[in-house]
Amino acid sequence: MKRYFKPILLAVVFLVMQGLAGIVMGGILLCVNPDFKEAALSGSQEGAMGAMPVEWTAAATIAAGILSLIVASSMKLISWPTAFRWDRRKASAVWLPTVAAVLGIFAINVLEEQLQLANWLENEFAGMMHSTVGILTICLVAPVVEELCFREAVMGGLLRNGVKPWIAILVSAVLFGLIHVNPVQIVGAGLMGIILGIIYYKAGNIVLATALHVLNNSVATFTAFAFGMDATLTDGIGSAVVVSAAGLLSAACSIALFARYWRHS
């Protein structure tokens, strides 16, 4: 169990940092923002979060991410020389994991839509999607920080301690899902963690995994911004049966392509 201690501890630290950053920002706002103070004292969590400026929410997210990376680095879980080292010999194989990941992400979106889990952070995401700082945080900062923490530090730390690859992938994916806390994100982030974990393990760096993470968040943000937070694939396609069939087909193709990638890359 010793080999699991630091990676799991980092996931806990990441979650605690997110909470503490929000509390600190909220405490400052209580002193300087009358609207926020009034909403907070009224006991309305939704009103208090709605009164928090997007820039403050983004700042809290960024600060928590930076502190988590500092902790990960101090725990010697990040191999900075290799984290972003691109292997040109593997460049020709990029299309295979990319196609597999895109198909897998589509299948995950279908699953999330059918599960209809609660979205506790809908208002916060809606606010951030209408701000340049918020969009940059969701689409760029968060993916880079999360890949460094959960692929490079957590999963990489496990691998460098001799943990079997499939166990390292599953542990990092479960932790990645749980730290999102929000019910609608837990399942999707966990499955996404498996996809990104396979790619990280085979590539030996976080470059492609980070690029796909950025792509996923960017497409989700654009879709929500253009069509609304409540937009669904069923609404767009018009048939739940077609969406379900497309999701199953995408999942099957994604699994087949990842199996080939695992064997031959």
For each residue, the residues with C-beta under 8 A, 3 or more apart:
1: 4 5
2: 5
3: 158 161 162 163
4: 1 7 8 158 163 171
5: 1 2 8 9
6: 9 10 75 77 157
7: 4 10 11 77 153 154 155 157 158 171 172 175
8: 4 5 11 12 154 171 175
9: 5 6 12 13 75
10: 6 7 13 14 68 71 72 75 77 149 153 154 157
11: 7 8 14 15 149 150 154 175 176 178 179
12: 8 9 15 16
13: 9 10 16 17 68 71
14: 10 11 17 18 64 68 149 179
15: 11 12 18 19 178 179 181
16: 12 13 19 20
17: 13 14 20 21 64 65 67 68 71
18: 14 15 21 22 60 61 64 179
19: 15 16 22 23
20: 16 17 23 24 64
21: 17 18 24 25 60 61 63 64 67
22: 18 19 25 26 57 60
23: 19 20 26 27
24: 20 21 27 28 60
25: 21 22 28 29 52 56 57 59 60
26: 22 23 29 30 36 40 48 52
27: 23 24 30 31
28: 24 25 31 32
29: 25 26 32 33 36 37 51 52 53 56
30: 26 27 33 36 37 40
31: 27 28 37
32: 28 29
33: 29 30 36 37 51 53
34: 37 38
35: 38 39 51
36: 26 29 30 33 39 40 48 51 52
37: 29 30 31 33 34 40 41
38: 34 35 41 42 51
39: 35 36 42 44 47 48 50 51
40: 26 30 36 37 47 48 51
41: 37 38
42: 38 39 47
43:
44: 39 47 48
45: 48 49
46: 49 50 123
47: 39 40 42 44 50 51
48: 26 36 39 40 44 45 51 52
49: 45 46 52 123 124
50: 39 46 47 123 127
51: 29 33 35 36 38 39 40 47 48
52: 25 26 29 36 48 49 56 57
53: 29 33 56 57
54: 57 58 127 128 130 131 133 134
55: 58 59 131 133 134
56: 25 29 52 53 59 60
57: 22 25 52 53 54 60 61 124 127 128 134
58: 54 55 61 62 128 131 133 134 136 137 141
59: 25 55 56 62 63
60: 18 21 22 24 25 56 57 63 64
61: 18 21 57 58 64 65 137 141 142
62: 58 59 65 66 137 141
63: 21 59 60 66 67
64: 14 17 18 20 21 60 61 67 68
65: 17 61 62 68 69 141 142 145 146 149
66: 62 63 69 70 145
67: 17 21 63 64 70 71
68: 10 13 14 17 64 65 71 72 145 149
69: 65 66 72 73 78 145 148 149
70: 66 67 73 74
71: 10 13 17 67 68 74 75
72: 10 68 69 75 77 78 148 149 153
73: 69 70 76 77 78 80
74: 70 71
75: 6 9 10 71 72 153 157
76: 73
77: 6 7 10 72 73 152 153 154 156 157
78: 69 72 73 83 148 152 153 156
79: 82 83 152 156 160
80: 73 83
81: 85
82: 79 85 204 205
83: 78 79 80 148 152 156 205 206
84: 205 206 207
85: 81 82 204 205
86: 91 205 207
87: 90 91 203 204 205
88: 91
89: 92
90: 87 93 94 202 203 204 265
91: 86 87 88 94
92: 89
93: 90 96 97 261 265
94: 90 91 97 98 208
95: 98 99
96: 93 99 100 257 260 261 265
97: 93 94 100 101 198 199 202 203 208 257 258 261 265
98: 94 95 101 102 208 212
99: 95 96 102 103 257
100: 96 97 103 104 195 253 254 257 258 261
101: 97 98 104 105 195 196 199 212 254
102: 98 99 105 106 212
103: 99 100 106 107 250 251 253 254 257
104: 100 101 107 108 191 195 250 251 254 255 258
105: 101 102 108 109 192 195 212 216
106: 102 103 109 110 246 247 250
107: 103 104 110 111 247 248 250 251 254
108: 104 105 111 112 188 191 192
109: 105 106 112 113 188 233 247
110: 106 107 113 114 233 243 244 246 247 250
111: 107 108 114 115 187 188 191 247
112: 108 109 115 117 184 187 188
113: 109 110 116 232 233 234 243
114: 110 111 244 247
115: 111 112 187
116: 113
117: 112 183 184 186 187
118: 182 183 184
119: 122 125 182 183 184 229
120: 181 182 183 184
121: 124 125 182 185
122: 119 125 126 229
123: 46 49 50 126 127
124: 49 57 121 127 128
125: 119 121 122 128 129 138 224 229
126: 122 123 129 130 224 229
127: 50 54 57 123 124 130 131 134
128: 54 57 58 124 125 131 134 135 137 138
129: 125 126 134 135 138 221 224 225
130: 54 126 127 134 225
131: 54 55 58 127 128 134 135
132: 135 136
133: 54 55 58 136 137
134: 54 55 57 58 127 128 129 130 131 137 138
135: 128 129 131 132 138 139 221
136: 58 132 133 139 140 141
137: 58 61 62 128 133 134 140 141 142
138: 125 128 129 134 135 141 142 217 221
139: 135 136 142 143 214 217 218 221
140: 136 137 143 144 214
141: 58 61 62 65 136 137 138 144 145
142: 61 65 137 138 139 145 146 217
143: 139 140 146 147 210 213 214 216 217
144: 140 141 147 148 210 214
145: 65 66 68 69 141 142 148 149
146: 65 142 143 149 150 176 213
147: 143 144 150 151 152 196 200 206 209 210 213
148: 69 72 78 83 144 145 151 152 153 206
149: 10 11 14 65 68 69 72 145 146 152 153 154
150: 11 146 147 153 154 155 172 175 176 179 193
151: 147 148 154 155 156 172 196 197 200 206 209
152: 77 78 79 83 147 148 149 155 156 200 206
153: 7 10 72 75 77 78 148 149 150 156 157
154: 7 8 10 11 77 149 150 151 157 158 171 172 175 176
155: 7 150 151 152 158 159 168 169 171 172 197 200 201
156: 77 78 79 83 151 152 153 159 160 200
157: 6 7 10 75 77 153 154 160 161
158: 3 4 7 154 155 161 163 167 168 171 172
159: 155 156 162 163 165 168 201
160: 79 156 157
161: 3 157 158
162: 3 159
163: 3 4 158 159 167 168 171
164: 167 168
165: 159 168 169 201
166: 169 170
167: 158 163 164 170 171
168: 155 158 159 163 164 165 171 172 197 201
169: 155 165 166 172 173 193 194 197 198 201
170: 166 167 173 174 194 197
171: 4 7 8 154 155 158 163 167 168 174 175
172: 7 150 151 154 155 158 168 169 175 176 193 197
173: 169 170 176 177 190 191 192 193 194 197
174: 170 171 177 178 190 193
175: 7 8 11 150 154 171 172 178 179 193
176: 11 146 150 154 172 173 179 180 189 190 192 193
177: 173 174 180 185 186 187 188 189 190 191 193
178: 11 15 174 175 181 186 190
179: 11 14 15 18 150 175 176
180: 176 177 185 186 189
181: 15 120 178 185 186
182: 118 119 120 121 185 186
183: 117 118 119 120 186
184: 112 117 118 119 120 188
185: 121 177 180 181 182 188 189
186: 117 177 178 180 181 182 183 189 190
187: 111 112 115 117 177 190 191
188: 108 109 111 112 177 184 185 191 192
189: 176 177 180 185 186 192 193
190: 173 174 176 177 178 186 187 193 194
191: 104 108 111 173 177 187 188 194 195
192: 105 108 173 176 188 189 195 196 213 216
193: 150 169 172 173 174 175 176 177 189 190 196 197
194: 169 170 173 190 191 197 198
195: 100 101 104 105 191 192 198 199 212 254 258
196: 101 147 151 192 193 199 200 209 212 213
197: 151 155 168 169 170 172 173 193 194 200 201
198: 97 169 194 195 201 202 258 261 262
199: 97 101 195 196 202 203 208 209 212
200: 147 151 152 155 156 196 197 203 204 205 206 209
201: 155 159 165 168 169 197 198 204
202: 90 97 198 199 261 262 265
203: 87 90 97 199 200 207 208 209
204: 82 85 87 90 200 201
205: 82 83 84 85 86 87 200 208
206: 83 84 147 148 151 152 200 209 210
207: 84 86 203 210 211
208: 94 97 98 199 203 205 211 212
209: 147 151 196 199 200 203 206 212 213
210: 143 144 147 206 207 213 214
211: 207 208 214 215
212: 98 101 102 105 195 196 199 208 209 215 216
213: 143 146 147 192 196 209 210 216 217
214: 139 140 143 144 210 211 217 218
215: 211 212 218 219
216: 105 143 192 212 213 219 220
217: 138 139 142 143 213 214 220 221
218: 139 214 215 221 222
219: 215 216 222 223
220: 216 217 223 224
221: 129 135 138 139 217 218 224 225
222: 218 219 225 226
223: 219 220 226 227 231
224: 125 126 129 220 221 227 228 229 231
225: 129 130 221 222
226: 222 223
227: 223 224 231 236
228: 224 231
229: 119 122 125 126 224
230:
231: 223 224 227 228 235 236
232: 113 235 236
233: 109 110 113 236 237 243
234: 113 237 238 239 240 243
235: 231 232 238
236: 227 231 232 233
237: 233 234 242 243 246
238: 234 235 242
239: 234 242 243
240: 234 243 244
241: 244 245
242: 237 238 239 245 246
243: 110 113 233 234 237 239 240 246 247
244: 110 114 240 241 247 248
245: 241 242 248 249
246: 106 110 237 242 243 249 250
247: 106 107 109 110 111 114 243 244 250 251
248: 107 244 245 251 252
249: 245 246 252 253
250: 103 104 106 107 110 246 247 253 254
251: 103 104 107 247 248 254 255
252: 248 249 255 256
253: 100 103 249 250 256 257
254: 100 101 103 104 107 195 250 251 257 258
255: 104 251 252 258 259
256: 252 253 259 260
257: 96 97 99 100 103 253 254 260 261
258: 97 100 104 195 198 254 255 261 262
259: 255 256 262 263
260: 96 256 257 263 264
261: 93 96 97 100 198 202 257 258 264 265
262: 198 202 258 259 265
263: 259 260
264: 260 261
265: 90 93 96 97 202 261 262
